[in-house]
Amino acid sequence: MISPTQTFDWNGTSIAWGTVGSGPPLVLVHGTPFSSHVWHRVAPELARNHTVYFHDLPGYGRSEMRQGQDVSLGIQNKALAALLAFWNLDRPGVIAHDFGGATALRAHLIDGCEYDRLLLIDPVAVRPWGSPFVQHIRQHEAAFAGVPDYIQRAILKAYVSGAAHRPLSESELEPYVAPWLGPIGQPAFYRQIAQMDQRFTDDVEGRYREVRCRTSLLWGEEDQWIPPERGHQLAALLPDCALTLIPRSGHLMQEDAPEAIVAAALRFFAG
């Protein structure tokens, strides 16, 4: 189990982070609606060979959540860049999933962060993206932010379950659901959805040929959130990027096929 027990103050926002293991630095960046917990099956294995750094994106997990907070992709790259400087990391390896993929690409192309290598897992990176559920929330954020707790739990369980190919048990779902409950977590869940905006990936999609590090791409063959076709599109846009499709894995590969991530990462970052 990993836990972001330390905090970093960035522009008045408390960001929860943690580290485990020893060796060359490897930074893990999660996506939405997840937290650093998403790496709980992956980080301990990678920590045998690496110093693994992880954090909860601002507005997610144990990081600060507050009314009126900007938690969009427009600030997540800046937070990542600040963390890399705070950790004093020069050209670390990076593994990024979902929104974390967009965050890592933006930090690289906009903020000038340098990586040794970049492993992307089902990233949000190529237009179009955003499910009908996301579009509905963006139009009715306030109404959803006030639904009763039992309805919120049902929504969250259904939403997270849809990211995985295999059925997730109640105990497996709970760490993904818990941060988004209560008077702070529930509005934060709808806040981050309401702020999803394709323009933040449009900012960099035309610049993917400018990526300055080796890249590799993993995609779940059964991803129902972002179809594998997007993986083929992205691999063609990135320089010398190999795409590996993972069988029996949905969008939440960390739960469906963590061993595939570990094996690919150990090969890629040792090569």
C-alpha positions in Angstrom: 0.0 0.0 0.0 1.2 3.5 -0.8 0.1 6.7 0.9 0.7 10.4 0.1 1.6 11.4 3.7 3.6 14.5 2.9 2.4 17.9 1.7 3.7 20.6 -0.6 2.2 24.1 -0.6 1.8 25.4 -4.2 0.3 28.8 -4.7 -1.7 28.4 -1.5 -2.9 24.9 -2.4 -1.8 21.9 -0.3 -0.7 19.0 -2.5 -0.4 15.5 -1.0 2.6 13.5 -2.1 4.7 10.5 -1.2 7.7 8.5 -2.2 8.8 4.9 -1.9 11.8 2.8 -2.9 15.4 3.7 -4.0 17.1 4.0 -7.3 16.6 6.2 -10.4 13.6 8.5 -10.0 10.3 7.5 -11.5 7.3 9.9 -11.2 3.7 8.5 -11.4 0.9 10.8 -12.4 -2.7 9.7 -12.0 -5.8 10.7 -13.9 -9.5 11.4 -13.2 -11.5 10.5 -11.1 -8.7 8.7 -9.4 -5.9 9.5 -6.9 -2.4 8.2 -6.2 -4.2 5.1 -4.8 -4.5 4.0 -8.4 -0.8 3.0 -8.2 -1.2 0.8 -5.2 -0.5 -2.5 -7.1 2.2 -0.9 -9.3 4.4 1.4 -7.2 5.6 -1.3 -4.7 7.0 -3.4 -7.5 8.6 -0.5 -9.3 10.1 0.6 -5.9 12.4 -2.4 -6.0 14.4 -0.6 -8.7 13.4 3.0 -8.5 12.7 5.9 -6.1 9.0 6.3 -6.9 7.4 9.7 -6.5 3.6 10.2 -6.6 1.0 12.8 -5.7 -2.7 13.6 -5.7 -3.5 16.1 -8.3 -4.8 19.4 -6.8 -8.5 18.9 -6.1 -8.2 15.1 -5.9 -7.6 12.5 -3.3 -5.9 13.9 -0.2 -4.9 17.2 -1.9 -6.8 20.3 -1.0 -10.4 20.6 -2.3 -12.2 23.9 -2.0 -15.0 26.0 -3.5 -14.0 28.0 -6.5 -10.8 26.0 -7.0 -9.2 25.7 -10.4 -8.5 22.0 -10.9 -8.5 22.0 -14.7 -5.9 20.6 -17.0 -4.8 24.2 -17.4 -3.2 24.2 -13.9 -2.2 20.5 -13.4 0.9 20.8 -15.6 2.0 23.8 -13.6 1.6 21.9 -10.3 3.6 19.0 -11.7 6.3 21.3 -12.9 6.5 22.8 -9.4 6.6 19.4 -7.8 9.5 18.3 -10.0 11.4 21.4 -9.0 10.6 20.8 -5.3 11.7 17.2 -5.6 14.9 18.5 -7.4 14.4 15.9 -10.1 16.3 16.4 -13.4 15.0 14.2 -16.3 13.1 11.6 -14.2 11.2 8.8 -15.8 7.5 9.4 -15.9 4.5 7.1 -16.0 1.2 8.9 -16.6 -2.4 7.7 -16.9 -5.6 9.3 -18.3 -5.6 13.1 -17.4 -2.1 12.5 -16.0 -1.0 11.8 -19.6 -2.2 15.2 -20.7 -0.7 16.8 -17.6 2.8 15.2 -18.3 2.7 16.2 -22.0 1.6 19.8 -21.1 4.4 20.1 -18.5 6.9 18.9 -21.1 5.8 21.0 -24.0 4.6 24.1 -22.2 6.6 24.3 -19.0 9.8 22.8 -20.4 10.0 19.8 -18.0 12.5 17.3 -19.2 12.0 13.6 -18.8 14.3 10.6 -19.4 11.4 8.6 -20.8 7.7 8.9 -20.8 5.3 5.9 -20.5 1.7 6.8 -21.2 -1.3 4.6 -20.2 -4.6 5.2 -21.9 -4.0 9.0 -21.8 -6.4 11.8 -22.5 -4.4 13.4 -25.4 -6.3 13.2 -28.7 -9.6 14.9 -29.6 -12.4 14.2 -29.2 -12.8 13.2 -25.6 -15.5 13.6 -22.9 -18.4 11.2 -22.4 -22.1 12.1 -22.5 -22.0 11.9 -18.7 -19.2 14.5 -18.6 -21.2 16.8 -21.0 -24.3 16.4 -18.8 -22.4 17.3 -15.6 -20.9 20.4 -17.2 -24.4 21.7 -17.8 -25.8 20.7 -14.4 -22.9 20.8 -11.9 -24.9 22.5 -9.1 -27.8 20.0 -9.2 -25.5 17.0 -9.0 -23.3 18.5 -6.3 -26.3 18.4 -3.9 -27.6 14.8 -4.5 -28.1 12.7 -1.3 -25.1 10.6 -0.2 -26.6 7.2 -1.2 -27.1 8.5 -4.8 -23.6 9.9 -4.9 -22.2 6.6 -3.8 -24.2 4.8 -6.5 -23.1 7.2 -9.2 -19.4 6.9 -8.1 -19.5 3.1 -8.0 -21.1 2.9 -11.4 -18.7 5.5 -12.9 -15.5 3.9 -11.5 -16.7 0.4 -12.3 -17.1 1.4 -15.9 -13.4 2.1 -16.1 -12.4 -1.5 -15.4 -12.9 -4.5 -17.6 -13.2 -6.9 -14.7 -15.7 -6.5 -11.9 -14.3 -4.6 -8.9 -15.3 -5.7 -5.4 -16.8 -3.3 -2.8 -13.5 -3.2 -1.0 -11.6 -2.4 -4.2 -14.1 0.4 -5.1 -14.1 2.1 -1.7 -10.7 3.9 -1.9 -11.8 5.3 -5.3 -15.2 6.4 -4.0 -14.3 7.7 -0.5 -12.5 11.0 -1.5 -15.6 12.1 -3.4 -18.1 11.8 -0.5 -19.2 14.4 2.0 -19.6 18.1 2.0 -16.1 18.7 0.6 -15.5 15.7 -1.6 -18.9 15.6 -3.3 -18.8 19.1 -4.8 -15.1 18.5 -5.7 -16.1 15.5 -7.8 -18.5 17.6 -9.9 -16.1 20.6 -9.9 -13.3 18.6 -11.7 -15.8 17.2 -14.2 -17.3 20.7 -14.9 -13.8 22.0 -15.6 -12.9 19.4 -18.2 -12.2 21.3 -21.4 -10.8 19.9 -24.7 -8.9 23.1 -25.4 -6.2 22.1 -22.9 -5.3 19.1 -25.0 -5.9 21.1 -28.2 -3.1 23.4 -26.9 -0.5 20.7 -27.4 -1.9 18.1 -29.7 -0.4 19.8 -32.7 3.0 19.8 -31.0 3.4 16.1 -30.1 6.2 15.8 -32.7 8.2 18.2 -30.5 8.4 15.7 -27.6 12.1 15.4 -26.7 12.2 12.1 -24.9 11.6 8.4 -25.7 7.9 7.6 -25.4 5.9 4.4 -25.1 2.2 3.8 -25.0 0.0 1.1 -23.3 -3.7 0.9 -24.1 -6.4 -1.5 -22.8 -8.0 -3.4 -25.6 -11.3 -3.2 -23.7 -11.1 0.5 -22.8 -14.7 1.7 -22.9 -13.7 5.3 -21.9 -11.1 6.0 -24.6 -11.2 3.5 -27.5 -7.9 1.9 -28.7 -8.3 3.8 -32.0 -7.2 6.9 -30.1 -4.0 5.0 -29.1 -3.2 4.4 -32.7 -3.8 8.0 -33.5 -1.6 9.2 -30.7 1.2 6.8 -31.4 1.3 8.2 -35.0 1.6 11.7 -33.6 4.5 11.0 -31.1 8.0 10.5 -32.5 9.1 6.9 -32.6 6.3 5.8 -30.1 5.5 2.1 -29.8 1.9 1.2 -28.9 1.2 -2.0 -27.0 -2.4 -3.1 -26.6 -3.1 -5.0 -23.4 -5.7 -7.8 -23.6 -8.5 -8.1 -21.0 -7.8 -4.6 -19.8 -10.1 -1.6 -19.7 -9.2 2.0 -19.0 -8.3 1.3 -15.4 -5.3 -0.9 -16.3 -3.8 -0.5 -12.8 -6.6 -2.8 -11.6 -7.1 -4.9 -14.7 -3.5 -5.7 -15.6 -1.0 -4.1 -13.1 1.5 -6.8 -14.1 1.5 -5.5 -17.6 2.4 -2.0 -16.5 5.1 -3.3 -14.2 6.7 -5.5 -16.9 6.5 -2.8 -19.5 7.9 -0.1 -17.2 10.8 -2.3 -16.0 11.8 -3.0 -19.6 11.3 0.6 -20.9 13.1 2.4 -18.1 16.0 -0.1 -17.9 16.6 0.0 -21.7 
